[in-house]
Amino acid sequence: MKNFSIDVAMYFVVLILAFVIPISTAAASILVGLGVIFVIFHRLRTKNFPQFDSNVLEVLAVFIVCEIFVATMSWEPKISFREVLGEIHRFFPLIFALTFVKTRKQLCGVLIATILAFLLNDLAGIVQYFALKEPRAFGFSHTPTFYGSFMLMQLPFLIFASQIKILPQIWRKIALATVVLSLICLVLSMTRGAWLAFVCVAVIFFILEPKYRLLTAKIFAGLAILFAIVAICSPTIHNRLETMVSTKFQSNTERILMWKSAFEIFKDYPLSGIGQKMFVKAYNEQYISPEAVERPEVTDGGHTQPHNNLLNAASEGGIVGLTAFIGLYVYFFWRFWHQKRREERNFAFSAGLTAILILAGLQFEGLTDTNMTQVPIMREFWLLTGVLMASEHILNQKTIKE
């Protein structure tokens, strides 16, 4: 181990993570653990930690302290503290990518690994729907809803990859082709929240990029027409669209009842909530509405979250947890925004803009689904965030040389 290099070892951890996170939760867990071991070994060997981004670490530390407070006040602290450890675990891909992706060659490697993983994820969904006749595509995700979240992350990142000149042309073309497949898979996931979130992301891009408004309008008008044609020809998609505004559709009415119950929990426990992972107990045993049809005996153990990120944070974490949740993502939005402003003169589809669109997509979908607590989704989000933040310095170096 005399020739051990933390930079080399950790780069390969990030490289493999980029490929396995969309495909295997277990493999990703092993790799994150291996990365932690490498960092600890480096610390023991050199008496120093790698040069992590101190601002990011401080923000994450404040968030974790708030989460620890919530867990301490939880109905069942043991379960909540286990969730806090899981939250810490999910941040490691961000720290690894931001710290150890340093060169153009390394960035290209991670981009290629990510493109391949996204391509496989798309192909799996297409095979499921068309060959295996699954009612909804889910790829390598646990559920079609998770799959929709992955498509919201894949699409901006693939467009970003297709525009980077340091990437070989063949891979830029593959990235662009995978964009088409991801759009198809977004539709095949039948995830209504992801569909609406995609529309919101398109509007955000239209607003933030005035130079491309005409092109954006043409592209999305074409996609809207194509989707309308598909919806007319497909009874399944047509029915999913109709349920979006239906006041009688059970999934809609149950969500509204859960939202009301989550707010009732927040009113009863305003400071620290009931603790992480406690909504399932509180809702199904105490706060479930008499009007609710989907009860524990019908849906296994009952609903585990209120299908809304903000209400989940408020009910389980109170004011402390809700403030920590909002503060964390406001900070990263602020980072992405300033990165976009620095990059926009040099890049048509910048890394900062890409990160904004990914975060916006997840948060908009999170108004109807609790997606920001799910392990595979958050691992992918934080890894892509780290890669995009690291790419600014790398791409600026290339711009200077050119």
N, C-alpha and C positions, 0 to 999 in steps of 0.2 A: 504493500500500500504506500510505499515511499513516493511513487509517481502519481499519487491520487491528486486530481485536479477538480476542485469543487465546481468550477465553471463548466468544464467538459461534462462531468457527471450530471449536473443539474440541467444542462441544456438537453441531454438525451432524455431525462425525465420529462421535461416540458414537451419535447418532440413526440414522445410516445403518448403522453397525456392528450396531446392535440388529436391523435388518431383514435384513442380508446374511449374518451369521455362520451361521445355520442353513441358508442356501441356497447360498452360493458361497464356497468357501475362497479362491479367487483374488481375488475382489472384497474380501474381508475383509483379505487381505494388503496389497492396495493401500491400503486405508483406514488400516490401522495405520501403514504407511509414511508416508502423508500426514500423519497426526497427529504423528508424530515430527518431520517437517519443520516443521510449524507451531510446535511447541515450541522447536525449534532457532532458527527465525526470530525468535520472541519473545525468546529469550535474547540473540541478537545485537542485536536492536533496543532492548531495555530494559536489558540487562546483568543481568537477573534471571530466575530460573525461576519458574513458577507455584507456588503454595503447596501442594505435595504433602503427603500424610499421612506425617510423618517416621517414625512407628512402623512403618508398613507397609513403607516403603522400607528401613528398617534390617533388618527380618526377611527381605525379599527379597534384600538384599545379602548377608546371612549365608548364605542358601541358595545363592546364585550362587557365592560364594567356595568353599563346599564342593564344588559341582559343577565348578568350575575345577580344584580339587585332584584330583578323580577323573579329569577329562579329561587332566590332566598325566601321570597314572600309567596311562593307558589303553593297551591293546594297539595301538590306532591313534589317537593323539591328534588327528590332523587331522579324522577323522570325529566323534570325541567333542566336540571344540571347536565343530564346526558344530552339534551337537545343543544345546550350551550356549547358543549364540546363538539357536537356535530357542526354547529355554525362556525366555530374556529377552524375546523377541518376544511370547510368549504372555501375559506379564504386563501388557503395555501396555493392553489393554482394561480391566483392573482399575483401573489408575492413572488412565486417562482418565475412566472413569465416576465414580469416587470423587471426582475433582477438579472436573469440569466440569458435573455435573448438580447444580444449585443451587436451582432454584425449583420450585414446584408445577407450573407450566406445562411446564417442561422434563421433569420426572418423568413427567407425563402423556404427553408426546410420545414418550418412550422406551418407556413401557409399551405404548402403542398400536402402535408399530413392532414391538415384540417379539410382541405378540398376533397381529398380521398375519403375521409370519414363521412363528410356530408353527402358525397356521391353515393356511398354504400347505404347510408341511412335513407336516401331518396329511393334508391333501387329496391330496398327491402319493402318500403311502403307501397310502391307501385306493384310489386309482385303480390303482396298481401291482398291488395284490393282487386286487381284484375285476374290473377291466376288462382289465388286461394279463396277468392270471393268473400273476403272479410267485409263487414258492413262499413267499417272505418279503418283507414290506414293508421298504423302506429309505429312502423319501422322497428328500431331497436329500443324504443321508449316503452315505459310501463303502460301508458294509456294513450289514446288518441289526443287527449288534451295536452299531455306533455309533448307529444309530437308537434302539435300546433305551435307550442312555445319554441321548440327547436327551429321550426321553419321561420319564425319571426327573428331569430338570431342568425340563422344561416343566410337569409336573403341579403341583408345589408353587408355582411362580411364577405360573401361571395362576389358581390358587385365591387367592393373595395379591392379584393384580390385580383379581379379581372382588369382593374385599372392601374395596377402597380407595374411600372416598367422594369423594375429589377427582377421581376418574375419572368422566367422563360415564356415565350409567346404561346407555346403549346399548353402550358398550365393556365394561362390567362383565358385561353379559349375553352378549356375544360371547366374552369370556374364559371364562365358565362353560360355554358351549356347546362351546368348544374343549377344555375339560377332558374332556368326554365323548369327543370325537374322539381325544384323546391316549390315553385309556384303551384305546380300540379299537385304535389303532396300536401300543400297547405289546404287546397280545396278538398282533397281526398281524406284529410283528417276529420272533416265535418265538424271542426271546432269553431263554433259561432263567435266566441270571444276573440279567437285569433283572427278571424275574418275581419271583424270590426276594428281590431287593433291595427291590422295591416292598412286599412283605409286611413286610420288616424296617422300612421307613420308616413303614408304617401302625402297627406296634407302637410305634415311637418316639413318634409323634404321640399315640397313645393314652396313653402314659405321661406325656408332658410337658404334656398339656392335660387335666387332670382335670375341668374344667368341661364338656368336650364328649365325655366318654367314652361316655355312653349313645348320643349321636348318632353318634359315630364307630363304635361297635360295630354299630349298625343298618346304617349305610352299607356297611361292609366285609363284614358278613354277607350283605347283599344282593348285593354284587359277587361274593363267593365263590360264592354259589348260581348267579348268572348265568354266571360263568366255568365252573362245573361242568357246567351245561347245554350251554354252547357246546362244551366239551371232549368231552362225550358225543356230540354231533352232528357234530363235526369230527374225522375220523380223524387229520389232521395234528397238531392241537393235542393230541389224546389221546396220540399217539405221543411228542410232545415232552415231555409230562408224565412218561410212563413212563421215558424215558431219564434223567431226573434222578437216579434211584436205581439205575439199572442198572449193575452192575459189568462188564458185557460190552459196553456201548456204546463204540465206538471213541473218540469225542471225550472221554469221561470217562477212559478208560485212558491215552490219550495225554497228557492234562493232568497226571495223576498222575506219569507218567514225566518230563514236563518240570519239574514241581515238584521231584522228586528230583534231577534234573540241576542245576537252579538252586541248590539247597542245596549240592550238591557243588562247584559253582563258588565259592560263598560260602566254603566251608571251605578251598578252595585259595587264595583271594585275599581274606582276611577284612578287611583294612584299607580298601582303596580299590576292590576289585572289579576287573573287567576293562575298565571304561570304558563310557560311554554308547553305545548302539547296537551293542554287541559281543556281545550274547547270541546273535544269529543266527549269528555266526561260531563262537563257542565251542560252542554246542549242536550245530549241524549238522555240524561238522568234528571235534569232539573229545569232547564230553560226551553225545552222544546215546546212549540206552539201546539195547542189542542187541534189546530187546523192541519197540522203537518201529516202528510200521508206516508212519507218516507221515514219510517221509524226503525230503531235498531233491529227488531225481529224481521224487518223486510230487507234492510240493506246491511246485512251482517252485523258489525258492531255499531252501525250508525255513521252519520257524517262526522268527519274528523276536522273539518275546517269550514268557515262560513262563506267560501267562494268570493272572498274580497280581501285583498292584501291589507288595506287600511283597517278594516273592521277586525281582521284576524290579529293584527298588531295591537289594536285598542283593547279588544276583549281579553287577550292573553297577557298583554303587557301594560295595560293602563296608559296613563299619560307618559310615564317613563318609557315604556316600550314603543309607543307610537312616535314619540319625539325622536327616539334613537333610530327607528326605522326611516322616518322622513329625513332626518338629519344626515344619515349615511348616504342616501341616494341623491340628496341635494348637493352634498359635497362632490360626489363623482360627476353629477351633471355639470357642476361648476368647473371641474377639471376638464371635462370633455369640451365644454363650450370654449374655454380659453385655448385649448389645444386646437380646436377648429379654427379659431380666429388667427392663430399663428400659422396654420397650415394653408389656409384657403387661397393664398396668393400663388402657391406652388402646385397644388393638387386639386383636380376636378372633384374627386370623391375622397375626401380626407379621412384619416383614421379617427380624428375627433368627431367628425360628422357621423361616421359609421357607428361609433360608440353611443352617440346621442340617439340614433335611430333604434339601436338594439335595446337600450334602456327604456326608451319611450314605448316600444312595442310590448315589452314585458309588463310595464306598468299599466298600460291601457288594457291589456288582457287581464291583468290582475284586478280590474274592477269587477270582473265576473268570475274569476277563479283565483284561488290562493296559490300562485305559482312561484312566489319568491321564497318559499320555505322548502321547496322540493330539491333534494340532493343533486340529481343529474342536471336539472335546469340551472341551478346556481353554480355548480362546478363549471359548466360550459360558459355561463355568463362571465364568471370571474376570470377564467382562462382567457377568453376573447378580450376582456377588458385589459388584462395585463399585456397581451400581445399588441393591442392597439395603442396603448400608452407608451410601450417601449418602442414602437415603430416610428414615433415622431422623431426622435433623435437619430435613428438609423437612416430614415429617409431624408432628413435634413442634411446629414453628412453627404449623402449621394448627390443631393442638389448642389451643394457647395462645390463638390468635385467636378460636376458637369459644367 
